[in-house]
Amino acid sequence: MKKRIISVIPLVVVISLGCSKGGLPNAAKVSGSITYKGKDGVAKPVTAGTLMFFTKAGTYPIIIRSDGTYSASDIPFGESVVTIETESANPKNKTPEYGKGKADDEKKFKPSPRPDSAKGGGKVGAYVKIPEKYADKKTSGLTVTLDSGTHKKDWELTD
């Protein structure tokens, strides 16, 4: 009986490593675009800032690209509350803080504007002011449920 158990252990390890594909088990890929329609009624791409997924497993910040898109992998399955902030791109702000830091499971998040890594760096998106409610997970009203595979989720923000 011992020989069988010992010979099965390496097989289980090999199978579990082969299935992970280098990422987290039970994790999804998600991408999309973010637009904001202000009082003028014209939808504009949100070209800088941070989109955050708050899951049961933790918080996952994603930098918004200068073309108004985002992409992420290794987001855990299940429902996520989503926040979107653009104040990190506001040239008038020196040290923005997001996530409010009020709940035990939230840490203050201090993103800094950085080059668009998806396009080789160098280009930083312009600041687009959006309503503050989208930066707080209690008031954003944004959620998504992810399962296996790749997902496309566009966010259309309004006043």
TORBATOR-863775 format. One record per atom (N, C-alpha, C, O): atom name; x, y, z. Coordinates in nm, 4 decimals, always signed. Example, Ala and Ser with C-alpha at 12.3 -4.5 7.8 and 13.67 -1.06 7.14 Angstrom:
// TORBATOR-863775
  atomo      east     north        up
      N   +1.3190   -0.5690   +0.7800
     CA   +1.2300   -0.4500   +0.7800
      C   +1.3200   -0.3300   +0.7800
      O   +1.4236   -0.3319   +0.8465
      N   +1.2850   -0.2250   +0.7080
     CA   +1.3670   -0.1060   +0.7140
      C   +1.2900   +0.0030   +0.7870
      O   +1.3409   +0.1138   +0.8039
END
This chain:
// TORBATOR-863775
  atomo      east     north        up
      N   +0.0819   -0.1199   +0.0000
     CA   +0.0000   +0.0000   +0.0000
      C   +0.0861   +0.1260   +0.0000
      O   +0.0529   +0.2243   -0.0663
      N   +0.1977   +0.1231   +0.0751
     CA   +0.2858   +0.2401   +0.0811
      C   +0.3422   +0.2745   -0.0556
      O   +0.3531   +0.3922   -0.0899
      N   +0.3783   +0.1736   -0.1344
     CA   +0.4352   +0.1976   -0.2666
      C   +0.3364   +0.2700   -0.3557
      O   +0.3754   +0.3588   -0.4314
      N   +0.2102   +0.2344   -0.3483
     CA   +0.1078   +0.3006   -0.4296
      C   +0.0945   +0.4475   -0.3924
      O   +0.0895   +0.5335   -0.4803
      N   +0.0890   +0.4765   -0.2652
     CA   +0.0754   +0.6157   -0.2190
      C   +0.1964   +0.6965   -0.2612
      O   +0.1818   +0.8092   -0.3086
      N   +0.3139   +0.6423   -0.2451
     CA   +0.4363   +0.7132   -0.2805
      C   +0.4415   +0.7378   -0.4308
      O   +0.4844   +0.8451   -0.4732
      N   +0.3993   +0.6420   -0.5123
     CA   +0.4037   +0.6604   -0.6571
      C   +0.2957   +0.7559   -0.7071
      O   +0.3117   +0.8137   -0.8145
      N   +0.1869   +0.7743   -0.6337
     CA   +0.0802   +0.8645   -0.6723
      C   +0.1161   +1.0099   -0.6408
      O   +0.0743   +1.1001   -0.7135
      N   +0.1910   +1.0340   -0.5364
     CA   +0.2245   +1.1716   -0.4955
      C   +0.2947   +1.2487   -0.6078
      O   +0.2520   +1.3599   -0.6390
      N   +0.4013   +1.1946   -0.6705
     CA   +0.4628   +1.2713   -0.7805
      C   +0.3670   +1.2989   -0.8950
      O   +0.3732   +1.4055   -0.9564
      N   +0.2788   +1.2050   -0.9247
     CA   +0.1816   +1.2241   -1.0319
      C   +0.0872   +1.3392   -1.0004
      O   +0.0582   +1.4206   -1.0880
      N   +0.0395   +1.3473   -0.8790
     CA   -0.0489   +1.4563   -0.8371
      C   +0.0227   +1.5905   -0.8468
      O   -0.0358   +1.6890   -0.8918
      N   +0.1489   +1.5947   -0.8048
     CA   +0.2266   +1.7189   -0.8119
      C   +0.2441   +1.7622   -0.9566
      O   +0.2251   +1.8797   -0.9880
      N   +0.2801   +1.6698   -1.0457
     CA   +0.3002   +1.7022   -1.1879
      C   +0.1700   +1.7514   -1.2503
      O   +0.1711   +1.8499   -1.3241
      N   +0.0592   +1.6856   -1.2225
     CA   -0.0695   +1.7265   -1.2794
      C   -0.1078   +1.8654   -1.2290
      O   -0.1521   +1.9487   -1.3080
      N   -0.0918   +1.8921   -1.1000
     CA   -0.1308   +2.0231   -1.0476
      C   -0.0426   +2.1338   -1.1017
      O   -0.0914   +2.2440   -1.1268
      N   +0.0860   +2.1076   -1.1204
     CA   +0.1742   +2.2095   -1.1781
      C   +0.1415   +2.2330   -1.3247
      O   +0.1466   +2.3468   -1.3712
      N   +0.1086   +2.1293   -1.3971
     CA   +0.0750   +2.1425   -1.5389
      C   -0.0520   +2.2188   -1.5623
      O   -0.0651   +2.2858   -1.6647
      N   -0.1464   +2.2112   -1.4712
     CA   -0.2745   +2.2779   -1.4884
      C   -0.2703   +2.4257   -1.4540
      O   -0.3589   +2.5005   -1.4952
      N   -0.1701   +2.4697   -1.3798
     CA   -0.1702   +2.6084   -1.3331
      C   -0.1297   +2.7069   -1.4416
      O   -0.1638   +2.8248   -1.4319
      N   -0.0581   +2.6627   -1.5449
     CA   -0.0155   +2.7493   -1.6556
      C   +0.0566   +2.8735   -1.6061
      O   +0.0475   +2.9791   -1.6688
      N   +0.1283   +2.8628   -1.4943
     CA   +0.2073   +2.9742   -1.4451
      C   +0.1292   +3.0776   -1.3679
      O   +0.1904   +3.1666   -1.3088
      N   -0.0023   +3.0710   -1.3649
     CA   -0.0824   +3.1692   -1.2930
      C   -0.1467   +3.1083   -1.1707
      O   -0.1176   +2.9946   -1.1335
      N   -0.2331   +3.1836   -1.1093
     CA   -0.3045   +3.1350   -0.9927
      C   -0.4143   +3.0380   -1.0351
      O   -0.4789   +3.0591   -1.1377
      N   -0.4361   +2.9320   -0.9576
     CA   -0.5500   +2.8466   -0.9895
      C   -0.6784   +2.9233   -0.9619
      O   -0.6817   +3.0098   -0.8744
      N   -0.7825   +2.8924   -1.0350
     CA   -0.9117   +2.9605   -1.0193
      C   -0.9002   +3.1111   -1.0395
      O   -0.9590   +3.1893   -0.9648
      N   -0.8245   +3.1508   -1.1406
     CA   -0.8086   +3.2929   -1.1712
      C   -0.8455   +3.3194   -1.3169
      O   -0.8267   +3.2346   -1.4042
      N   -0.8979   +3.4381   -1.3403
     CA   -0.9453   +3.4757   -1.4729
      C   -0.8609   +3.5885   -1.5312
      O   -0.7855   +3.6556   -1.4609
      N   -0.8762   +3.6068   -1.6614
     CA   -0.8186   +3.7215   -1.7312
      C   -0.9342   +3.8139   -1.7642
      O   -1.0426   +3.7686   -1.8011
      N   -0.9106   +3.9435   -1.7509
     CA   -1.0152   +4.0405   -1.7824
      C   -0.9511   +4.1625   -1.8486
      O   -0.8417   +4.2046   -1.8113
      N   -1.0209   +4.2178   -1.9467
     CA   -0.9730   +4.3378   -2.0149
      C   -1.0938   +4.4164   -2.0637
      O   -1.2059   +4.3655   -2.0668
      N   -1.0693   +4.5397   -2.1012
     CA   -1.1776   +4.6220   -2.1526
      C   -1.1364   +4.7672   -2.1623
      O   -1.0180   +4.8007   -2.1618
      N   -1.2367   +4.8523   -2.1711
     CA   -1.2116   +4.9959   -2.1813
      C   -1.2923   +5.0684   -2.0744
      O   -1.3873   +5.0143   -2.0178
      N   -1.2518   +5.1925   -2.0485
     CA   -1.3195   +5.2758   -1.9498
      C   -1.3492   +5.4100   -2.0157
      O   -1.2598   +5.4770   -2.0674
      N   -1.4770   +5.4478   -2.0127
     CA   -1.5164   +5.5781   -2.0669
      C   -1.5960   +5.6536   -1.9622
      O   -1.6528   +5.5948   -1.8702
      N   -1.5990   +5.7844   -1.9779
     CA   -1.6756   +5.8699   -1.8873
      C   -1.7569   +5.9686   -1.9690
      O   -1.7035   +6.0400   -2.0539
      N   -1.8871   +5.9715   -1.9422
     CA   -1.9766   +6.0659   -2.0082
      C   -2.0148   +6.1711   -1.9043
      O   -2.0908   +6.1437   -1.8115
      N   -1.9614   +6.2907   -1.9213
     CA   -1.9883   +6.3998   -1.8286
      C   -2.1164   +6.4735   -1.8619
      O   -2.2018   +6.4237   -1.9353
      N   -2.1279   +6.5921   -1.8070
     CA   -2.2484   +6.6733   -1.8263
      C   -2.2709   +6.7127   -1.9711
      O   -2.3839   +6.7394   -2.0121
      N   -2.1617   +6.7164   -2.0494
     CA   -2.1759   +6.7525   -2.1909
      C   -2.2349   +6.6377   -2.2741
      O   -2.2697   +6.6576   -2.3905
      N   -2.2464   +6.5176   -2.2150
     CA   -2.3078   +6.4047   -2.2844
      C   -2.2171   +6.3303   -2.3789
      O   -2.2606   +6.2362   -2.4452
      N   -2.0906   +6.3709   -2.3866
     CA   -1.9966   +6.3070   -2.4781
      C   -1.9118   +6.2058   -2.4001
      O   -1.8492   +6.2410   -2.3001
      N   -1.9099   +6.0822   -2.4453
     CA   -1.8280   +5.9790   -2.3811
      C   -1.6826   +5.9954   -2.4236
      O   -1.6516   +6.0014   -2.5426
      N   -1.5939   +6.0025   -2.3243
     CA   -1.4503   +6.0171   -2.3500
      C   -1.3767   +5.9027   -2.2820
      O   -1.4181   +5.8576   -2.1752
      N   -1.2678   +5.8550   -2.3424
     CA   -1.1905   +5.7506   -2.2749
      C   -1.1246   +5.8055   -2.1483
      O   -1.0765   +5.9188   -2.1461
      N   -1.1232   +5.7247   -2.0447
     CA   -1.0487   +5.7562   -1.9226
      C   -0.9076   +5.7046   -1.9490
      O   -0.8869   +5.5840   -1.9622
      N   -0.8112   +5.7952   -1.9568
     CA   -0.6787   +5.7621   -2.0096
      C   -0.5674   +5.7551   -1.9063
      O   -0.4501   +5.7461   -1.9428
      N   -0.6016   +5.7590   -1.7789
     CA   -0.5006   +5.7465   -1.6737
      C   -0.5723   +5.7163   -1.5429
      O   -0.6901   +5.7481   -1.5264
      N   -0.5009   +5.6553   -1.4515
     CA   -0.5573   +5.6240   -1.3214
      C   -0.5440   +5.4766   -1.2906
      O   -0.4629   +5.4058   -1.3503
      N   -0.6261   +5.4310   -1.1952
     CA   -0.6174   +5.2932   -1.1488
      C   -0.7557   +5.2329   -1.1338
      O   -0.8468   +5.2953   -1.0792
      N   -0.7699   +5.1128   -1.1822
     CA   -0.8902   +5.0327   -1.1635
      C   -0.8518   +4.9272   -1.0600
      O   -0.7448   +4.8670   -1.0697
      N   -0.9386   +4.9042   -0.9607
     CA   -0.9060   +4.8070   -0.8561
      C   -1.0175   +4.7043   -0.8419
      O   -1.1356   +4.7388   -0.8386
      N   -0.9780   +4.5776   -0.8337
     CA   -1.0698   +4.4678   -0.8058
      C   -1.0540   +4.4298   -0.6598
      O   -0.9448   +4.3930   -0.6166
      N   -1.1619   +4.4384   -0.5835
     CA   -1.1628   +4.3963   -0.4437
      C   -1.2306   +4.2593   -0.4393
      O   -1.3515   +4.2489   -0.4597
      N   -1.1530   +4.1552   -0.4128
     CA   -1.2040   +4.0189   -0.4086
      C   -1.1930   +3.9660   -0.2663
      O   -1.1354   +4.0312   -0.1792
      N   -1.2478   +3.8491   -0.2436
     CA   -1.2334   +3.7849   -0.1122
      C   -1.0876   +3.7521   -0.0847
      O   -1.0463   +3.7460   +0.0311
      N   -1.0090   +3.7308   -0.1899
     CA   -0.8679   +3.6934   -0.1753
      C   -0.7749   +3.8127   -0.1599
      O   -0.6592   +3.7954   -0.1217
      N   -0.8225   +3.9333   -0.1887
     CA   -0.7360   +4.0502   -0.1776
      C   -0.7738   +4.1599   -0.2756
      O   -0.8792   +4.1556   -0.3392
      N   -0.6860   +4.2576   -0.2863
     CA   -0.7073   +4.3739   -0.3717
      C   -0.6100   +4.3681   -0.4885
      O   -0.4915   +4.3407   -0.4699
      N   -0.6607   +4.3940   -0.6096
     CA   -0.5816   +4.3838   -0.7312
      C   -0.5868   +4.5148   -0.8095
      O   -0.6842   +4.5398   -0.8804
      N   -0.4831   +4.5993   -0.7978
     CA   -0.4802   +4.7255   -0.8727
      C   -0.4314   +4.7043   -1.0164
      O   -0.3406   +4.6253   -1.0419
      N   -0.4934   +4.7761   -1.1083
     CA   -0.4589   +4.7674   -1.2504
      C   -0.4448   +4.9093   -1.3037
      O   -0.5358   +4.9907   -1.2882
      N   -0.3340   +4.9388   -1.3649
     CA   -0.3097   +5.0715   -1.4214
      C   -0.3909   +5.0861   -1.5502
      O   -0.3913   +4.9967   -1.6348
      N   -0.4591   +5.1989   -1.5639
     CA   -0.5349   +5.2298   -1.6857
      C   -0.4367   +5.2819   -1.7899
      O   -0.3578   +5.3721   -1.7618
      N   -0.4415   +5.2258   -1.9088
     CA   -0.3497   +5.2655   -2.0162
      C   -0.3910   +5.3997   -2.0769
      O   -0.5039   +5.4456   -2.0600
      N   -0.2983   +5.4595   -2.1465
     CA   -0.3211   +5.5918   -2.2057
      C   -0.4247   +5.5911   -2.3174
      O   -0.4688   +5.6979   -2.3599
      N   -0.4649   +5.4737   -2.3663
     CA   -0.5701   +5.4676   -2.4676
      C   -0.7071   +5.4371   -2.4052
      O   -0.8051   +5.4171   -2.4770
      N   -0.7136   +5.4338   -2.2716
     CA   -0.8400   +5.4099   -2.2024
      C   -0.8740   +5.2627   -2.1833
      O   -0.9883   +5.2292   -2.1523
      N   -0.7765   +5.1748   -2.2014
     CA   -0.8000   +5.0320   -2.1839
      C   -0.7234   +4.9807   -2.0620
      O   -0.6388   +5.0499   -2.0055
      N   -0.7558   +4.8575   -2.0236
     CA   -0.6863   +4.7906   -1.9152
      C   -0.6861   +4.6412   -1.9441
      O   -0.7660   +4.5933   -2.0246
      N   -0.5982   +4.5686   -1.8799
     CA   -0.6028   +4.4229   -1.8858
      C   -0.5328   +4.3677   -1.7629
      O   -0.4393   +4.4274   -1.7094
      N   -0.5810   +4.2521   -1.7199
     CA   -0.5228   +4.1873   -1.6027
      C   -0.5432   +4.0376   -1.6129
      O   -0.6391   +3.9900   -1.6736
      N   -0.4523   +3.9652   -1.5530
     CA   -0.4693   +3.8212   -1.5400
      C   -0.4569   +3.7882   -1.3920
      O   -0.4184   +3.8732   -1.3117
      N   -0.4886   +3.6689   -1.3577
     CA   -0.4793   +3.6235   -1.2188
      C   -0.5738   +3.6965   -1.1244
      O   -0.5400   +3.7177   -1.0079
      N   -0.6916   +3.7351   -1.1726
     CA   -0.7958   +3.7883   -1.0847
      C   -0.8779   +3.6678   -1.0369
      O   -0.9294   +3.5929   -1.1200
      N   -0.8912   +3.6474   -0.9060
     CA   -0.9630   +3.5294   -0.8561
      C   -1.1076   +3.5230   -0.9044
      O   -1.1732   +3.6253   -0.9243
      N   -1.1551   +3.3996   -0.9226
     CA   -1.2948   +3.3762   -0.9592
      C   -1.3864   +3.4351   -0.8538
      O   -1.3481   +3.4524   -0.7381
      N   -1.5074   +3.4655   -0.8959
     CA   -1.6105   +3.5113   -0.8036
      C   -1.6432   +3.6573   -0.8255
      O   -1.5997   +3.7190   -0.9227
      N   -1.7210   +3.7113   -0.7326
     CA   -1.7648   +3.8503   -0.7432
      C   -1.6576   +3.9447   -0.6893
      O   -1.5948   +3.9184   -0.5867
      N   -1.6388   +4.0536   -0.7601
     CA   -1.5460   +4.1584   -0.7191
      C   -1.6198   +4.2912   -0.7167
      O   -1.7025   +4.3195   -0.8033
      N   -1.5890   +4.3710   -0.6176
     CA   -1.6301   +4.5110   -0.6190
      C   -1.5171   +4.5842   -0.6902
      O   -1.3995   +4.5567   -0.6662
      N   -1.5531   +4.6774   -0.7775
     CA   -1.4537   +4.7464   -0.8595
      C   -1.4582   +4.8957   -0.8301
      O   -1.5654   +4.9545   -0.8158
      N   -1.3403   +4.9559   -0.8215
     CA   -1.3319   +5.1010   -0.8101
      C   -1.2434   +5.1527   -0.9231
      O   -1.1568   +5.0821   -0.9748
      N   -1.2682   +5.2773   -0.9591
     CA   -1.1875   +5.3435   -1.0622
      C   -1.1538   +5.4825   -1.0110
      O   -1.2418   +5.5581   -0.9699
      N   -1.0258   +5.5147   -1.0141
     CA   -0.9829   +5.6474   -0.9714
      C   -0.8945   +5.7093   -1.0784
      O   -0.8239   +5.6392   -1.1510
      N   -0.8995   +5.8412   -1.0870
     CA   -0.8138   +5.9121   -1.1822
      C   -0.7301   +6.0204   -1.1143
      O   -0.6483   +6.0856   -1.1793
      N   -0.7500   +6.0395   -0.9858
     CA   -0.6790   +6.1474   -0.9164
      C   -0.5279   +6.1270   -0.9112
      O   -0.4531   +6.2230   -0.8931
      N   -0.4825   +6.0027   -0.9269
     CA   -0.3377   +5.9796   -0.9310
      C   -0.2742   +6.0441   -1.0542
      O   -0.1526   +6.0632   -1.0577
      N   -0.3540   +6.0775   -1.1542
     CA   -0.3035   +6.1426   -1.2750
      C   -0.3239   +6.2935   -1.2714
      O   -0.2801   +6.3637   -1.3625
      N   -0.3898   +6.3442   -1.1678
     CA   -0.4157   +6.4874   -1.1562
      C   -0.2845   +6.5588   -1.1250
      O   -0.2240   +6.5331   -1.0209
      N   -0.2397   +6.6476   -1.2128
     CA   -0.1117   +6.7152   -1.1901
      C   -0.1126   +6.8050   -1.0658
      O   -0.0060   +6.8441   -1.0182
      N   -0.2287   +6.8380   -1.0134
     CA   -0.2381   +6.9222   -0.8933
      C   -0.2188   +6.8419   -0.7651
      O   -0.1889   +6.8998   -0.6607
      N   -0.2351   +6.7113   -0.7705
     CA   -0.2195   +6.6260   -0.6525
      C   -0.0779   +6.5723   -0.6440
      O   -0.0202   +6.5304   -0.7443
      N   -0.0221   +6.5737   -0.5230
     CA   +0.1132   +6.5227   -0.5051
      C   +0.1147   +6.3794   -0.4549
      O   +0.1946   +6.2990   -0.5029
      N   +0.0291   +6.3450   -0.3601
     CA   +0.0253   +6.2101   -0.3050
      C   -0.1184   +6.1667   -0.2842
      O   -0.1687   +6.1739   -0.1721
      N   -0.1860   +6.1217   -0.3891
     CA   -0.3243   +6.0778   -0.3722
      C   -0.3320   +5.9480   -0.2942
      O   -0.2396   +5.8668   -0.2991
      N   -0.4418   +5.9278   -0.2221
     CA   -0.4665   +5.8031   -0.1497
      C   -0.6028   +5.7513   -0.1900
      O   -0.6993   +5.8272   -0.1984
      N   -0.6101   +5.6203   -0.2150
     CA   -0.7348   +5.5594   -0.2557
      C   -0.7616   +5.4373   -0.1724
      O   -0.6705   +5.3830   -0.1100
      N   -0.8847   +5.3938   -0.1705
     CA   -0.9228   +5.2786   -0.0915
      C   -0.9711   +5.3194   +0.0452
      O   -1.0225   +5.2358   +0.1196
      N   -0.9563   +5.4436   +0.0802
     CA   -1.0050   +5.5038   +0.2044
      C   -0.9430   +5.4451   +0.3308
      O   -0.9411   +5.5129   +0.4335
      N   -0.8925   +5.3229   +0.3277
     CA   -0.8234   +5.2647   +0.4418
      C   -0.9087   +5.2490   +0.5661
      O   -0.8538   +5.2373   +0.6757
      N   -1.0409   +5.2481   +0.5539
     CA   -1.1280   +5.2426   +0.6704
      C   -1.1542   +5.1003   +0.7174
      O   -1.1692   +5.0766   +0.8373
      N   -1.1599   +5.0067   +0.6256
     CA   -1.1895   +4.8688   +0.6635
      C   -1.0593   +4.7923   +0.6840
      O   -0.9564   +4.8269   +0.6259
      N   -1.0642   +4.6894   +0.7659
     CA   -0.9448   +4.6097   +0.7932
      C   -0.8886   +4.5456   +0.6672
      O   -0.7671   +4.5304   +0.6545
      N   -0.9763   +4.5075   +0.5730
     CA   -0.9289   +4.4395   +0.4534
      C   -0.8811   +4.5367   +0.3456
      O   -0.8357   +4.4932   +0.2398
      N   -0.8903   +4.6656   +0.3701
     CA   -0.8437   +4.7652   +0.2733
      C   -0.7183   +4.8329   +0.3260
      O   -0.7105   +4.8686   +0.4435
      N   -0.6227   +4.8499   +0.2403
     CA   -0.5032   +4.9256   +0.2752
      C   -0.5071   +5.0529   +0.1936
      O   -0.5642   +5.0560   +0.0846
      N   -0.4465   +5.1574   +0.2461
     CA   -0.4379   +5.2792   +0.1661
      C   -0.3497   +5.2493   +0.0462
      O   -0.2407   +5.1935   +0.0589
      N   -0.3981   +5.2868   -0.0670
     CA   -0.3277   +5.2596   -0.1916
      C   -0.2833   +5.3926   -0.2492
      O   -0.3658   +5.4809   -0.2728
      N   -0.1540   +5.4074   -0.2720
     CA   -0.1001   +5.5324   -0.3243
      C   -0.0370   +5.5072   -0.4605
      O   +0.0841   +5.4878   -0.4706
      N   -0.1190   +5.5073   -0.5651
     CA   -0.0620   +5.4858   -0.6977
      C   +0.0102   +5.6101   -0.7458
      O   -0.0189   +5.7215   -0.7023
      N   +0.1025   +5.5899   -0.8341
     CA   +0.1672   +5.7048   -0.8955
      C   +0.1532   +5.6912   -1.0448
      O   +0.1612   +5.5808   -1.0987
      N   +0.1323   +5.8032   -1.1127
     CA   +0.1208   +5.7932   -1.2580
      C   +0.2485   +5.7328   -1.3136
      O   +0.3582   +5.7668   -1.2694
      N   +0.2344   +5.6445   -1.4094
     CA   +0.3528   +5.5869   -1.4695
      C   +0.3288   +5.5629   -1.6171
      O   +0.2144   +5.5622   -1.6625
      N   +0.4362   +5.5434   -1.6923
     CA   +0.4214   +5.5250   -1.8365
      C   +0.3354   +5.4056   -1.8706
      O   +0.3206   +5.3124   -1.7915
      N   +0.2802   +5.4100   -1.9874
     CA   +0.1955   +5.3037   -2.0389
      C   +0.2832   +5.1829   -2.0705
      O   +0.3439   +5.1756   -2.1774
      N   +0.2893   +5.0887   -1.9775
     CA   +0.3797   +4.9751   -1.9922
      C   +0.3400   +4.8846   -2.1084
      O   +0.4253   +4.8157   -2.1644
      N   +0.2145   +4.8837   -2.1448
     CA   +0.1701   +4.7952   -2.2523
      C   +0.2223   +4.8402   -2.3882
      O   +0.2249   +4.7615   -2.4828
      N   +0.2632   +4.9640   -2.3983
     CA   +0.3106   +5.0142   -2.5278
      C   +0.4586   +5.0500   -2.5221
      O   +0.5060   +5.1327   -2.5999
      N   +0.5307   +4.9882   -2.4309
     CA   +0.6741   +5.0105   -2.4257
      C   +0.7151   +5.1294   -2.3419
      O   +0.8324   +5.1668   -2.3435
      N   +0.6247   +5.1897   -2.2695
     CA   +0.6596   +5.3010   -2.1816
      C   +0.6647   +5.4328   -2.2547
      O   +0.6536   +5.4384   -2.3771
      N   +0.6814   +5.5381   -2.1788
     CA   +0.6981   +5.6704   -2.2359
      C   +0.5726   +5.7547   -2.2395
      O   +0.5794   +5.8740   -2.2098
      N   +0.4589   +5.6985   -2.2743
     CA   +0.3373   +5.7772   -2.2889
      C   +0.2510   +5.7667   -2.1636
      O   +0.2183   +5.6570   -2.1184
      N   +0.2154   +5.8794   -2.1094
     CA   +0.1292   +5.8831   -1.9923
      C   -0.0030   +5.9475   -2.0337
      O   -0.0041   +6.0507   -2.1008
      N   -0.1131   +5.8870   -1.9938
     CA   -0.2438   +5.9397   -2.0296
      C   -0.2746   +6.0703   -1.9589
      O   -0.2151   +6.1026   -1.8560
      N   -0.3680   +6.1445   -2.0154
     CA   -0.4100   +6.2726   -1.9590
      C   -0.5105   +6.2498   -1.8462
      O   -0.5855   +6.1522   -1.8466
      N   -0.5102   +6.3395   -1.7521
     CA   -0.6035   +6.3354   -1.6397
      C   -0.7453   +6.3625   -1.6888
      O   -0.7697   +6.4601   -1.7597
      N   -0.8386   +6.2750   -1.6506
     CA   -0.9806   +6.2923   -1.6785
      C   -1.0515   +6.2879   -1.5442
      O   -1.0488   +6.1855   -1.4759
      N   -1.1144   +6.3970   -1.5062
     CA   -1.1840   +6.4014   -1.3779
      C   -1.3137   +6.3232   -1.3887
      O   -1.3951   +6.3466   -1.4780
      N   -1.3316   +6.2288   -1.2949
     CA   -1.4552   +6.1509   -1.2874
      C   -1.5140   +6.1712   -1.1482
      O   -1.4423   +6.2140   -1.0577
      N   -1.6422   +6.1420   -1.1286
     CA   -1.7012   +6.1581   -0.9956
      C   -1.6271   +6.0754   -0.8897
      O   -1.5877   +5.9615   -0.9148
      N   -1.6091   +6.1338   -0.7731
     CA   -1.5352   +6.0717   -0.6636
      C   -1.5967   +5.9396   -0.6177
      O   -1.5264   +5.8538   -0.5643
      N   -1.7262   +5.9231   -0.6381
     CA   -1.7933   +5.8005   -0.5919
      C   -1.7307   +5.6739   -0.6505
      O   -1.7351   +5.5688   -0.5866
      N   -1.6730   +5.6815   -0.7695
     CA   -1.6153   +5.5639   -0.8331
      C   -1.4856   +5.5173   -0.7663
      O   -1.4427   +5.4043   -0.7896
      N   -1.4225   +5.6007   -0.6844
     CA   -1.2971   +5.5648   -0.6177
      C   -1.3189   +5.4935   -0.4845
      O   -1.2224   +5.4469   -0.4240
      N   -1.4418   +5.4841   -0.4380
     CA   -1.4716   +5.4237   -0.3083
      C   -1.5537   +5.2974   -0.3297
      O   -1.6568   +5.3010   -0.3969
      N   -1.5090   +5.1860   -0.2732
     CA   -1.5797   +5.0598   -0.2982
      C   -1.7195   +5.0568   -0.2380
      O   -1.8021   +4.9750   -0.2785
      N   -1.7472   +5.1436   -0.1431
     CA   -1.8813   +5.1490   -0.0840
      C   -1.9799   +5.2261   -0.1708
      O   -2.1009   +5.2076   -0.1580
      N   -1.9297   +5.3120   -0.2587
     CA   -2.0186   +5.3964   -0.3387
      C   -2.0016   +5.3806   -0.4896
      O   -2.0766   +5.4413   -0.5660
      N   -1.9058   +5.3014   -0.5337
     CA   -1.8800   +5.2925   -0.6784
      C   -1.9980   +5.2317   -0.7537
      O   -2.0282   +5.2735   -0.8655
      N   -2.0647   +5.1339   -0.6936
     CA   -2.1742   +5.0667   -0.7622
      C   -2.1282   +4.9739   -0.8728
      O   -2.2100   +4.9254   -0.9510
      N   -1.9980   +4.9486   -0.8806
     CA   -1.9421   +4.8651   -0.9865
      C   -1.9062   +4.7274   -0.9318
      O   -1.8328   +4.7158   -0.8337
      N   -1.9584   +4.6232   -0.9963
     CA   -1.9233   +4.4864   -0.9597
      C   -1.9093   +4.4031   -1.0865
      O   -1.9615   +4.4383   -1.1922
      N   -1.8384   +4.2933   -1.0736
     CA   -1.8249   +4.1983   -1.1828
      C   -1.8055   +4.0601   -1.1214
      O   -1.7419   +4.0459   -1.0170
      N   -1.8603   +3.9595   -1.1865
     CA   -1.8402   +3.8217   -1.1439
      C   -1.7608   +3.7501   -1.2522
      O   -1.8022   +3.7449   -1.3680
      N   -1.6466   +3.6950   -1.2132
     CA   -1.5580   +3.6280   -1.3082
      C   -1.5562   +3.4781   -1.2815
      O   -1.5645   +3.4332   -1.1672
      N   -1.5453   +3.4021   -1.3898
     CA   -1.5240   +3.2592   -1.3799
      C   -1.4076   +3.2254   -1.4722
      O   -1.3346   +3.3152   -1.5142
      N   -1.3893   +3.1004   -1.5038
     CA   -1.2741   +3.0610   -1.5844
      C   -1.2761   +3.1275   -1.7215
      O   -1.3816   +3.1621   -1.7746
      N   -1.1583   +3.1442   -1.7762
     CA   -1.1476   +3.1979   -1.9109
      C   -1.1111   +3.3450   -1.9146
      O   -1.0643   +3.4032   -1.8168
      N   -1.1345   +3.4024   -2.0315
     CA   -1.1018   +3.5418   -2.0576
      C   -1.2321   +3.6211   -2.0686
      O   -1.3272   +3.5781   -2.1339
      N   -1.2345   +3.7364   -2.0041
     CA   -1.3547   +3.8199   -2.0012
      C   -1.3251   +3.9575   -2.0578
      O   -1.2150   +4.0102   -2.0421
      N   -1.4249   +4.0151   -2.1240
     CA   -1.4168   +4.1544   -2.1687
      C   -1.5213   +4.2311   -2.0895
      O   -1.6398   +4.1979   -2.0925
      N   -1.4764   +4.3339   -2.0187
     CA   -1.5675   +4.4147   -1.9381
      C   -1.5338   +4.5620   -1.9600
      O   -1.4289   +4.6105   -1.9177
      N   -1.6252   +4.6316   -2.0269
     CA   -1.6104   +4.7753   -2.0478
      C   -1.6878   +4.8476   -1.9368
      O   -1.7957   +4.8047   -1.8960
      N   -1.6302   +4.9568   -1.8898
     CA   -1.6935   +5.0373   -1.7848
      C   -1.7305   +5.1714   -1.8442
      O   -1.6439   +5.2446   -1.8923
      N   -1.8608   +5.2046   -1.8411
     CA   -1.9112   +5.3321   -1.8919
      C   -1.9587   +5.4146   -1.7723
      O   -2.0672   +5.3911   -1.7192
      N   -1.8781   +5.5097   -1.7311
     CA   -1.9078   +5.5904   -1.6137
      C   -1.9889   +5.7132   -1.6530
      O   -1.9723   +5.7676   -1.7621
      N   -2.0766   +5.7559   -1.5629
     CA   -2.1588   +5.8764   -1.5852
      C   -2.1591   +5.9589   -1.4573
      O   -2.1097   +5.9148   -1.3536
      N   -2.2155   +6.0795   -1.4658
     CA   -2.2262   +6.1653   -1.3460
      C   -2.3206   +6.1080   -1.2452
      O   -2.3411   +6.1671   -1.1392
END
